[in-house]
Amino acid sequence: GPESVVAERPVDVAILVPATFDQVDWYPEAVVENLRPRWVLEGHWEDFFLPPEARPRSIRYTDLRHFEKRLEAVHPGNNWLPELGTEFVFPAR
């Protein structure tokens, strides 16, 4: 099952999508609890209806602060909402 896969191949980075998280039961909690990632990146948060330089750090129709509060409850620290164009380098396990 999934537990044995994660035990054999631990997850370093999970990329979670905050958009419409509140329409899915136990998201992000269940994903984080099952994968147990070392780090979490929030991706696909930008507003695609505006040019990149005008995009706010928000998601239409999504309470980003609420998502981050729920994420922090199950994965304290090592969570990032990157700026556009940010490059991350994570050490290998």
Steps between C-alpha positions, in 0.01 A plus 500: 500500500593869503648476851761249384585714196559809715702292747719371216525832315450794739355819352733798509284771342124518457354769276149580621244711317307739726238593237157363593651296787183558701300295248694181586460323833814492715721684252783579569496298825457149354762554227760622749422229755527226236811628318687643801712729278808679630397819321179637351473751217175670419461510124250619244393790718535780249217676315523400133261775394764770551847550350779353721625837625149599618404175670424533871609237753147377529265253337157598377227350715752337738583593859877453480552586867256224600683248280835596651360478854372147433829401333704636790286296744616172340839608363654773717788680329667419168201629300542761229280702270768601246519822305468455123831383357641376833739208463526244780782255550444228756773272633473134405400263775 
